[in-house]
Amino acid sequence: MTIHILILGGGAAGILTALKLSAIKSKYGLEVTLVDPKTYFEYTPGIVAVLGTPLDKLEKKYQEITQDYQELLGSWGVNFIQDEVEEVQQSEVILKSQKRLTYTYLIVATGSSYPSPFKPTSTETTYAERLKALKEDRASLESASRVLCVGLGPVGIEMAGELIGTKDLSVIHGSDEVLPGIGGGRLGEKVLSVLKQNDVNLILGEKAEEKSPESFSTVRTFVTDKTRQSVEVEKVYISTGLTPNTKCLEKNFSSFLNKGFVRVNEYFQIPDHSQIFCIGDIIDIGEQKLYFTAHMQAMHLFKNITNLLASQAKGQEPELMPYLGVRLAMVLSIGPSRGIAFIDPVLNVVGFGRGSYIAGAMKWCIERITMHPSTKILVNEVLYFIQKHRSPALKPKDD
Ligand SMILES: Cc1cc2nc3c(=O)[nH]c(=O)nc-3n(C[C@H](O)[C@H](O)[C@H](O)COP(=O)(O)OP(=O)(O)OC[C@H]3O[C@@H](n4cnc5c(N)ncnc54)[C@H](O)[C@@H]3O)c2cc1C
């Protein structure tokens, strides 16, 4: 009997899971299908560098971080359906096209949304549409002299890093701290010192609100909530946080949603629904929402699914391994060639001046590895092995 494994979402978690499952397809008689509303895979951590690339070189840069799903998955024997999942049910999902897909096991990896242009919008489902939107964004950046970044999380840091020295830059961040606690606070301190040394108009501990624009004016005005400072710019990037893409679970699994994030058990299953697994940005666990953690969760889920299938084949009860989290590894770019990095527990790479060339090179290497399926699998195998043999980052559950 064929076992249908259906993966919703082809981002960090979904793609790695699909590639891993393809290797055990024939052994266990699997049919693996991935659904995504877009026709292309986009490597999200590479998008800020694309936004920072001059218009005439942008397409080449963007090509480097995208892959066509049909080509990528087809060559690994995974079916691809371009559609959006609207509703998850007990044994099937309903797509926007009203088509229904049944499953034996479901892996929900629908990730998160971020304000444009950081992630594709619902109208950027083809490569051409997305490229056009990115070019338009870049053109508007090139014609702007004053730019505002709202939010100094990892995305805001990278965006501000791209703009330093090229624009009259303002940054408004809702907290006094940046990357709190990461690397003993050294990474955040480094970011602040880079911004200050480069004459960035930095406003910390305040929230920004946009005043209604004057008609026909290209200038946008933002006012801060405490000291009422006014910032006038032609271009703004908002990166104040992510929104989990879990609308498809709202109808039948709302009791497992916490502010939109899915509550899962230590095996990534929705409690009492052992055939439904959720991984990546959508899950409600005490772990940073990162590409790296999404990959490690995919690796762990793959091991558990393999155990499940092997036990089933022998008619035995499956023994699943609890996920105990991974130690943080974070590499952020500050402009095209520099960056900062932290590898828990001890390695801080902050460099001198505008940041470390080593961290910049690490960011580039990670991108190249991620865009090459076989290398991505191999490297994640090694990283998962290392993580598994370190002390757990999350507390084991009592029950
Ligand atoms: C600009 C930016 C830069 C970042 N940089 C870094 C970095 O340098 N390092 C790092 O570790 N992390 C970084 N992150 C975070 C990282 O990208 C995410 O944590 C990671 O991509 C999460 O993976 P995921 O698979 O859960 O979701 P995603 O990668 O968001 O993928 C989700 C997929 O699901 C699809 N989908 C959505 N809804 C549906 C639906 N209803 N039906 C079917 N498919 C659906 C989407 O189209 C998408 O392809 C960055 C994030 C952003 C926004």
Ligand as a Chemical Component Dictionary entry (heavy atoms), coordinates in Angstrom:
data_LIG
# 
_chem_comp.id                   LIG 
_chem_comp.type                 NON-POLYMER 
_chem_comp.pdbx_formal_charge   0 
_chem_comp.three_letter_code    LIG 
# 
loop_
_chem_comp_atom.comp_id 
_chem_comp_atom.atom_id 
_chem_comp_atom.alt_atom_id 
_chem_comp_atom.type_symbol 
_chem_comp_atom.charge 
_chem_comp_atom.model_Cartn_x 
_chem_comp_atom.model_Cartn_y 
_chem_comp_atom.model_Cartn_z 
_chem_comp_atom.pdbx_ordinal 
LIG C1  C1  C 0 14.535 38.756 5.146  1  
LIG C2  C2  C 0 14.839 37.586 6.042  2  
LIG C3  C3  C 0 16.165 37.235 6.274  3  
LIG C4  C4  C 0 16.456 36.145 7.095  4  
LIG N1  N1  N 0 17.759 35.820 7.300  5  
LIG C5  C5  C 0 18.066 34.743 8.049  6  
LIG C6  C6  C 0 19.430 34.361 8.242  7  
LIG O1  O1  O 0 20.355 35.026 7.788  8  
LIG N2  N2  N 0 19.677 33.221 8.961  9  
LIG C7  C7  C 0 18.672 32.483 9.488  10 
LIG O2  O2  O 0 18.966 31.457 10.114 11 
LIG N3  N3  N 0 17.377 32.820 9.343  12 
LIG C8  C8  C 0 17.050 33.935 8.629  13 
LIG N4  N4  N 0 15.736 34.279 8.454  14 
LIG C9  C9  C 0 14.682 33.419 9.025  15 
LIG C10 C10 C 0 14.428 32.221 8.119  16 
LIG O3  O3  O 0 14.322 32.626 6.777  17 
LIG C11 C11 C 0 13.167 31.472 8.562  18 
LIG O4  O4  O 0 13.256 31.178 9.926  19 
LIG C12 C12 C 0 13.004 30.177 7.759  20 
LIG O5  O5  O 0 12.897 30.473 6.388  21 
LIG C13 C13 C 0 11.764 29.411 8.220  22 
LIG O6  O6  O 0 11.595 28.289 7.420  23 
LIG P1  P1  P 0 10.158 27.635 7.182  24 
LIG O7  O7  O 0 10.362 26.482 6.280  25 
LIG O8  O8  O 0 9.450  27.444 8.467  26 
LIG O9  O9  O 0 9.303  28.754 6.422  27 
LIG P2  P2  P 0 9.553  29.559 5.085  28 
LIG O10 O10 O 0 10.970 29.501 4.696  29 
LIG O11 O11 O 0 8.866  30.853 5.320  30 
LIG O12 O12 O 0 8.745  28.738 3.985  31 
LIG C14 C14 C 0 7.364  28.574 4.031  32 
LIG C15 C15 C 0 6.862  28.162 2.661  33 
LIG O13 O13 O 0 5.481  27.837 2.790  34 
LIG C16 C16 C 0 4.763  28.365 1.704  35 
LIG N5  N5  N 0 3.368  28.566 2.117  36 
LIG C17 C17 C 0 2.857  29.585 2.854  37 
LIG N6  N6  N 0 1.546  29.414 3.024  38 
LIG C18 C18 C 0 1.197  28.276 2.379  39 
LIG C19 C19 C 0 -0.028 27.573 2.195  40 
LIG N7  N7  N 0 -1.176 28.010 2.706  41 
LIG N8  N8  N 0 -0.018 26.436 1.472  42 
LIG C20 C20 C 0 1.164  25.964 0.948  43 
LIG N9  N9  N 0 2.347  26.592 1.108  44 
LIG C21 C21 C 0 2.372  27.730 1.820  45 
LIG C22 C22 C 0 5.500  29.650 1.354  46 
LIG O14 O14 O 0 5.269  30.047 0.010  47 
LIG C23 C23 C 0 6.954  29.255 1.611  48 
LIG O15 O15 O 0 7.569  28.762 0.443  49 
LIG C24 C24 C 0 15.399 35.393 7.675  50 
LIG C25 C25 C 0 14.073 35.756 7.460  51 
LIG C26 C26 C 0 13.779 36.861 6.653  52 
LIG C27 C27 C 0 12.345 37.249 6.410  53 
# 
loop_
_chem_comp_bond.comp_id 
_chem_comp_bond.atom_id_1 
_chem_comp_bond.atom_id_2 
_chem_comp_bond.value_order 
_chem_comp_bond.pdbx_ordinal 
LIG C1  C2  SING 1  
LIG C2  C3  SING 2  
LIG C2  C26 DOUB 3  
LIG C3  C4  DOUB 4  
LIG C4  N1  SING 5  
LIG C4  C24 SING 6  
LIG N1  C5  DOUB 7  
LIG C5  C6  SING 8  
LIG C5  C8  SING 9  
LIG C6  O1  DOUB 10 
LIG C6  N2  SING 11 
LIG N2  C7  SING 12 
LIG C7  O2  DOUB 13 
LIG C7  N3  SING 14 
LIG N3  C8  DOUB 15 
LIG C8  N4  SING 16 
LIG N4  C9  SING 17 
LIG N4  C24 SING 18 
LIG C9  C10 SING 19 
LIG C10 O3  SING 20 
LIG C10 C11 SING 21 
LIG C11 O4  SING 22 
LIG C11 C12 SING 23 
LIG C12 O5  SING 24 
LIG C12 C13 SING 25 
LIG C13 O6  SING 26 
LIG O6  P1  SING 27 
LIG P1  O7  DOUB 28 
LIG P1  O8  SING 29 
LIG P1  O9  SING 30 
LIG O9  P2  SING 31 
LIG P2  O10 DOUB 32 
LIG P2  O11 SING 33 
LIG P2  O12 SING 34 
LIG O12 C14 SING 35 
LIG C14 C15 SING 36 
LIG C15 O13 SING 37 
LIG C15 C23 SING 38 
LIG O13 C16 SING 39 
LIG C16 N5  SING 40 
LIG C16 C22 SING 41 
LIG N5  C17 SING 42 
LIG N5  C21 SING 43 
LIG C17 N6  DOUB 44 
LIG N6  C18 SING 45 
LIG C18 C19 SING 46 
LIG C18 C21 DOUB 47 
LIG C19 N7  SING 48 
LIG C19 N8  DOUB 49 
LIG N8  C20 SING 50 
LIG C20 N9  DOUB 51 
LIG N9  C21 SING 52 
LIG C22 O14 SING 53 
LIG C22 C23 SING 54 
LIG C23 O15 SING 55 
LIG C24 C25 DOUB 56 
LIG C25 C26 SING 57 
LIG C26 C27 SING 58 
# 
